[in-house]
Amino acid sequence: MRRAVRTLGTDDIAEIVHNYNGRAFGFASRNFYVAFLAALEVEQNAESYFGAVEKATPKDEVVVTLPHYVPVSVLEKTYGVPRDELKKANPALMAPIWKGSKYVPKGFELRLPLADSGKSPEQLLAAIPRSARYQSQRPDQFHKVKRGEALSLIAQRYNTTVTELVAWNNLKSRNRIRIGQVLRLPQDVNRVAVQ
């Protein structure tokens, strides 16, 4: 946007959208910026659009930056917070973490609904058992497709479903894989697969 403003000598969004042709200013950029401005306008002038707005009170929570990779089950047990509450407070964490097949990442700012506990973030971090602190993420598992294999056979071998294999690998078709293709396996598959 700065480059567009400099090039055209205006900050009028309508003129920029219609007249600017920068190589990094494609369809998505044009639409995103306009949508962002619209959202900003509504947020800053909510009462003129919706009438009296009652804003939600801030949640009582503590934010802890994890210095290690930690299983979600350990956080659940250590802090006595049910998984569904942790999930609600931390929507950025993806399904493999909630299934227990990946750890909560190092550096993640974990939100805990414990503001009334009186404990500092440092005390909360110290409560995580040393044996549950990992220096690296759980590695992904893969399968290289061999002649005569179909997704159904691979799914059966690793005790998963064709649907999961399609989802994990962003496959366009459940009927089309090729010899030598490397498939990512769901993290909770049985690693000792039947050969």
N, C-alpha and C positions, 0 to 999 in steps of 0.2 A: 504494500500500500504506500509506503514512503516513496519507493521508486516511482510508482504511478503518479503520486502527487507532485513529485519533482519534475517528472517528464511532461505532464500536462499543465502544470502550474495552477492546479485547482484541487480542492479537497471535496468537491461535489461528487458524491458517490454515483449519482446517475450518469454524469459525464464520464467518470472513470470506467464504469461498467460498459458503457457504449463505445468508448473511444480508445481505451488503453489495450495494447496487444503485447504485453510482456510475455516471455516464454514460461515464466513461473505463475502466470495469472490466467489459468484455464477455467474451465467450467466450474470445477469444485471451488476454486478460490473466489470466483465472482459470487456464487451462491452462498458460500459460507460467510463471507464478510457482510453481505446484506442481511442474512439471517441473524448474525451476531449483533448488528446495529439495531435490528428490530427487537431482539430480546433485551438488549440494554435499554432501549426506549421504554419498553413495558415495565422493566424492573424499576427504573428511576421514576416512572409516573404511574405506578400500579393503581393508585386510588382513582385516577381519572379514567382508567379502563375498567376497574372492578368495583369501585366504591370503597367503603371503609375496609381495610385489610388488617386482619389480626395476625401479626407475625408470630411464628412459633418461638418458644423460648429455647435458648441454647441447651443442648443435652449436657447432663452431668457426666463427663467422661474424662479419662486420663489418656494421653497419647504417649506411647512408649516406642522409641526407635530401637528395633531389634539389632543387636550387634552380631548375631549369628543366625544361621538357618535353624528353625525350630518347628517340630511337628505341631499341627493344630491341636491334636489330642493332648499334648503336654500343656499347651496354653489353657485349654479348657479345664484340665485337672488342676493346674497350678493356681489359677485365678478363680476357680469355682464358677465360671461363667458358661452357661450352656452353649453348645455349638450354634444353635439358631440365633442367639443373641450376638455372638461374635460375628456371625455371617451378616446380620443386619447392620452392625456397626462398621463392618469392613467390606463394602460391596466390591471393592477393587480386586479382591482375591478371587481367583478362578476355581472352577469345579475340581481340578486335580488336587488342590490344597485341601478342600473340604472333604474329598474322598480319602485323604490321607496318603495319596500316592506322590505328592510333592510336599516340600516343607514351605512354611511361610518364609519369604525371602529375607535375607540379611539386608538391613537398611530400611525395611518396611516400617512405616509409622502405624503401629497397631493401636486402634482405638478400643479402650476398655471401659465399659459402663461401671466404673468403680470410683467415681470422684469423691464419694463420701467415705471411702476407706481410710482416708488420712495418710496413705502411703505415697511417697514420692515416686516418680518414674524409676529412679535408681533402685529404690527398695523393691519395686515390682520386678525389675530386671534381675535383681539378685535372687529372687525367689525361683527362677527357672533352674532346674537341676543341671549341674555341669554335664551330666551324662546325656542330656537332651539338647545340647548346643553343638551344632555341626558347622564345619568350615566351608562345606560345599553343598550344592543342591543334589538331590537324588537324580541320577542320570536317566535319560530316556532309554527305552528299549526298542529295538528294531528287528525286523524280519526281512530277509532278502528273498524275493519271489523266485521260486524254482519252476522248471517246466512241469506242466500238469497241475499246478496249484490254482485254486480259485479262492476268492475271499471267504466263501463258506468253509472251506477246508482249513484255512489259516485261522479263522475265528474259532472253529471247533478245537484246533490244536492248542490255542492259547486260552481257552475257556472264556471267550468274549463273544460279541455279536458282530455280524456284518455291518449293522448300523453304526456301531461304535468305531469300527475300522474306517468306514467311509467318512465319518465326522472327524476323526483324529488326523486323517490324511487329506482332507478337503477334496475327496474324489468326486468327479462329476457323475460317474456311473458305478453302480455296485457290480456291474458285469464286465468291467474292462480294467484289467491290470496286465502288466507285461513282465516277462522274464527279466530278472535283474533289478526290477523296481524295488526300492527300499521303502518299507512301510513302517511308520511309527506305530508302536503298540500302546494301548491304554496302560497307564501306570500300574493298575492293580491286577494285571494278568498273571496267571500262574507261570512263573519263569521257567520252571522245569516242565517244559512242554513235552507232550507225547510225540515221539518221532515216527 
